[in-house]
Amino acid sequence: MSSQRPGMEAIAAKGWFAAHRWLILRRTSQIGILLLFLVGPWFGLWIVKGNLNYSYTLNVLPLADPYLLLQALLAGHTPEKLALIGVAIVLLLYLLVGGRTYCSFVCPVNLLTDAANWLRTRLGIKGGAHLSRTTRYWILGMTLVAAALTGTLAWEMFNPVSMLHRGLIFGMGLAWAVLLAIFLFDLFVMRQGWCGHLCPVGAFYSLIGKFAQLRIRLPARDACNDCMDCFAVCPEQQVIRPALKAIKGAPPVILEANCTNCGRCIDVCSKNVFAFGGRTGKSNT
Amino acid sequence: MDNENKSRAKGSARRQFLADTARMACGVGLLGLGLGFYARHATALPPAAIRPPGALPETEFSGACIRCGMCVRDCPFNILHLAKPEEPMSTGTPYFVARQLPCEMCEDIPCVKACPTGALDHALTDINKAQMGLAVLVDHETCLNFLGLRCDICYRVCPVIDKAITLDPQTNLRTGKHTLFIPVVHSDACTGCGKCEKACPTEIAAIKVFPRYMAKGQLSAHYRLGWVEKEKAGGSLVAPEVEHRYNLPEGMQYEHGKGLSASPPADAVPPAPTFTPLPKALQGDKL
């Protein structure tokens, strides 16, 4: 690993902007989407109503969270037409761009956990608890069983994703305590603890992403100089190796469902190994 | 030898896998148990929280409402809130507090139209049929009308005046010569909008709106109301009704509603019997 902070080589090779392109785009998307929801309550400019659970844009475009609607179905309730249309649109969108793209480009909790991770690196905090990354699928299963058994959207009592987003738009209450707990957990207890190990929302979107079209490709994987910067910045470190090192003859494309398409590996690679591209076929930069 | 090692390694890997699975299942199961109990507890709606019009019964509602806040947004009077995590109901579900801001009963019911899941039932198209809650005159000791005043505010502000709340005259036994105008809520017409609770002028409202499951009683299924059955049948079902005879002092007569009076002279024509309606509360078509 290069002795400097990850990304320094890329800054030297490509310039600061090119080495932060996707990061800037991602933050713009996260904050922009949040602002779209907020200009309504703040300035009375109603572009988007609702929150990430269900929203209605310009009184024409319904969007609904499929994970939540699945819980409602298991709890024994069939939603109205608009919600079903909204689910269909969202499912199609994430089948195209990759399920966990939601995590990196939309979800507001990601801002919080990325901040925790940034601070963790800055403070040089290492180690901590170990949990399998499959824990999230167990939690996902548990939330679905809980919905079916209690007949309520049990997970929504605690879901930090909707708690933060709803809190910002409709009033936070004590939700900040839950979010602070997640921040501290990610900072002191486990690297990428929430988003990378526990969050069932991300786990659900990763299942959609299994078939997603937009992927990170590695058109120049032979140019890799093993600086490990991509590995250092990746929120789901296990996804890179098979494609980069052609483990078991893997094609030069990250097919792991948990790649969040954050594009940070593209940014920090001084050798331009990575690029966005389709699931199959040629890559484009 | 090699085979033996392999199968031993296989066995230990299997053991490890089973142990890991068991650990995960137990850990996550415990979490789920906690979450489940927490969610079940929250399905009991606290008395001060009233759901928007058309809300499904609470047990269904908490499985149907996706906490999006569309109803909150489309309420033109901003009376609705989404429950915060520390509040004693399902996090993120909509409610209003009548004493703070009651429902204005919009005729087009925008909150129901906005609901994408039908947690607010789209079958509700007439706001007067809404059953958000039920007003109850809980405190007879502080209700000004019970004290003999003509406050009448709850009656006057009621959007379904004379149907949901009526004023039923009763004798004021304290003074012996006045009438109490007792506000009576009729559950078939009350929408639970909460205007009465909001307007009640006492320090703490004497009339309050509660979720219907708390406020409404129910007779056993086998109960029959004699007077209703009589009306249906067009006559008494029990026995032929004999006109009641009063044993009165000589020269006196008794008339229902008027009481005792001196008999008219025998040669006078008896006045045509007049029917004085009973006070509404005594008429017996209400419980």
Boltz contact constraints between the chains, C-beta under 6 A:
constraints:
  - contact:
      token1: [A, 49]
      token2: [B, 73]
      max_distance: 6.0
  - contact:
      token1: [A, 50]
      token2: [B, 68]
      max_distance: 6.0
  - contact:
      token1: [A, 50]
      token2: [B, 69]
      max_distance: 6.0
  - contact:
      token1: [A, 50]
      token2: [B, 70]
      max_distance: 6.0
  - contact:
      token1: [A, 51]
      token2: [B, 68]
      max_distance: 6.0
  - contact:
      token1: [A, 51]
      token2: [B, 69]
      max_distance: 6.0
  - contact:
      token1: [A, 53]
      token2: [B, 66]
      max_distance: 6.0
  - contact:
      token1: [A, 53]
      token2: [B, 67]
      max_distance: 6.0
  - contact:
      token1: [A, 53]
      token2: [B, 68]
      max_distance: 6.0
  - contact:
      token1: [A, 54]
      token2: [B, 66]
      max_distance: 6.0
  - contact:
      token1: [A, 54]
      token2: [B, 68]
      max_distance: 6.0
  - contact:
      token1: [A, 54]
      token2: [B, 116]
      max_distance: 6.0
  - contact:
      token1: [A, 68]
      token2: [B, 66]
      max_distance: 6.0
  - contact:
      token1: [A, 75]
      token2: [B, 63]
      max_distance: 6.0
  - contact:
      token1: [A, 76]
      token2: [B, 63]
      max_distance: 6.0
  - contact:
      token1: [A, 77]
      token2: [B, 63]
      max_distance: 6.0
  - contact:
      token1: [A, 77]
      token2: [B, 64]
      max_distance: 6.0
  - contact:
      token1: [A, 79]
      token2: [B, 117]
      max_distance: 6.0
  - contact:
      token1: [A, 80]
      token2: [B, 116]
      max_distance: 6.0
  - contact:
      token1: [A, 80]
      token2: [B, 117]
      max_distance: 6.0
  - contact:
      token1: [A, 80]
      token2: [B, 118]
      max_distance: 6.0
  - contact:
      token1: [A, 82]
      token2: [B, 116]
      max_distance: 6.0
  - contact:
      token1: [A, 83]
      token2: [B, 116]
      max_distance: 6.0
  - contact:
      token1: [A, 83]
      token2: [B, 117]
      max_distance: 6.0
  - contact:
      token1: [A, 138]
      token2: [B, 24]
      max_distance: 6.0
  - contact:
      token1: [A, 138]
      token2: [B, 28]
      max_distance: 6.0
  - contact:
      token1: [A, 139]
      token2: [B, 28]
      max_distance: 6.0
  - contact:
      token1: [A, 142]
      token2: [B, 28]
      max_distance: 6.0
  - contact:
      token1: [A, 142]
      token2: [B, 32]
      max_distance: 6.0
  - contact:
      token1: [A, 146]
      token2: [B, 32]
      max_distance: 6.0
  - contact:
      token1: [A, 146]
      token2: [B, 35]
      max_distance: 6.0
  - contact:
      token1: [A, 146]
      token2: [B, 36]
      max_distance: 6.0
  - contact:
      token1: [A, 150]
      token2: [B, 36]
      max_distance: 6.0
  - contact:
      token1: [A, 150]
      token2: [B, 39]
      max_distance: 6.0
  - contact:
      token1: [A, 150]
      token2: [B, 40]
      max_distance: 6.0
  - contact:
      token1: [A, 151]
      token2: [B, 63]
      max_distance: 6.0
  - contact:
      token1: [A, 152]
      token2: [B, 39]
      max_distance: 6.0
  - contact:
      token1: [A, 152]
      token2: [B, 62]
      max_distance: 6.0
  - contact:
      token1: [A, 152]
      token2: [B, 63]
      max_distance: 6.0
  - contact:
      token1: [A, 154]
      token2: [B, 35]
      max_distance: 6.0
  - contact:
      token1: [A, 154]
      token2: [B, 36]
      max_distance: 6.0
  - contact:
      token1: [A, 154]
      token2: [B, 39]
      max_distance: 6.0
  - contact:
      token1: [A, 156]
      token2: [B, 67]
      max_distance: 6.0
  - contact:
      token1: [A, 156]
      token2: [B, 92]
      max_distance: 6.0
  - contact:
      token1: [A, 157]
      token2: [B, 38]
      max_distance: 6.0
  - contact:
      token1: [A, 157]
      token2: [B, 39]
      max_distance: 6.0
  - contact:
      token1: [A, 157]
      token2: [B, 91]
      max_distance: 6.0
  - contact:
      token1: [A, 166]
      token2: [B, 92]
      max_distance: 6.0
  - contact:
      token1: [A, 170]
      token2: [B, 69]
      max_distance: 6.0
  - contact:
      token1: [A, 170]
      token2: [B, 82]
      max_distance: 6.0
  - contact:
      token1: [A, 173]
      token2: [B, 84]
      max_distance: 6.0
  - contact:
      token1: [A, 173]
      token2: [B, 85]
      max_distance: 6.0
  - contact:
      token1: [A, 173]
      token2: [B, 86]
      max_distance: 6.0
  - contact:
      token1: [A, 174]
      token2: [B, 85]
      max_distance: 6.0
  - contact:
      token1: [A, 174]
      token2: [B, 86]
      max_distance: 6.0
  - contact:
      token1: [A, 175]
      token2: [B, 85]
      max_distance: 6.0
